[in-house]
């Protein structure tokens, strides 16, 4: 038998329950992974609350983890039992001692990346890679505004953007988080609860504004984020921590400087296996070099997944968080 976290109805963290399930053999093209560490991400709360709809109820939760290949289904090539692997896409169900998923979603871990590090960086790191290297390829000398700079993605993005030679401005919720963001390469921090972030961006940039805004917050930072962009700048919305952005008149992009706006998602960038492997390789390279460090600021036992959700939604966590099976 294997421990697993699931939910049978949508709601708050209290709907999460721990159950025992049989350890079943993987099907054709699938691999069963014995998890050593599991990633906790804000998107998990979207599925739990019903903002995103899972395939059915009851449903497992989580899409990120790292561990060892435990069993192979028919037709699987490129993996053997005992391989160290990680994943960040595929079917829900990572919150468990075992997770079975199609082999195409797995990548092998280099020796330089440990299980806990992999589980804390796969989803956030792959997200950062496509945001900074593909959606808007950030260049040296450019200026970026990153909302929630002390969060899971923000902590990685500030380091990576700094490494690329960009000037990094980050919004944070407290002085403590401002210090954390600065340690992670953020050149300027803005306390969004106390300061007008648009006015501060104009002041920091001497009115030149930013080349790109990366926004995982959503409703409460829109449309003000657009006022932080130079003409022809990019608004990249990749999350909805404060709620989804309501429909808006597209003409606002013209009136604010012929801006570009996009709502990307990781699954589109790694839909092809070759793209997943290449994106992960770029991530592992920058982490392995030491240019991007992955501190794990919170660890919870798997059975405490509900508490982990509560504290993450209460903005009481910083950086990366993992569950330990």
Beta strands, then each sheet from edge to edge (+ up, - down):
strand 1: 2-7
strand 2: 16-21
strand 3: 30-39
strand 4: 59-60
strand 5: 65-72
strand 6: 84-87
strand 7: 98-102
strand 8: 106-108
strand 9: 143-146
strand 10: 167-172
strand 11: 188-191
strand 12: 210-215
strand 13: 229-237
strand 14: 260-262
strand 15: 296-301
strand 16: 320-324
sheet 1: 2+ 1- 4+
sheet 2: 7+ 3- 5+ 6- 8+
sheet 3: 7+ 3- 16+ 15+
sheet 4: 11+ 10+ 9+ 12+ 13+ 14+
end
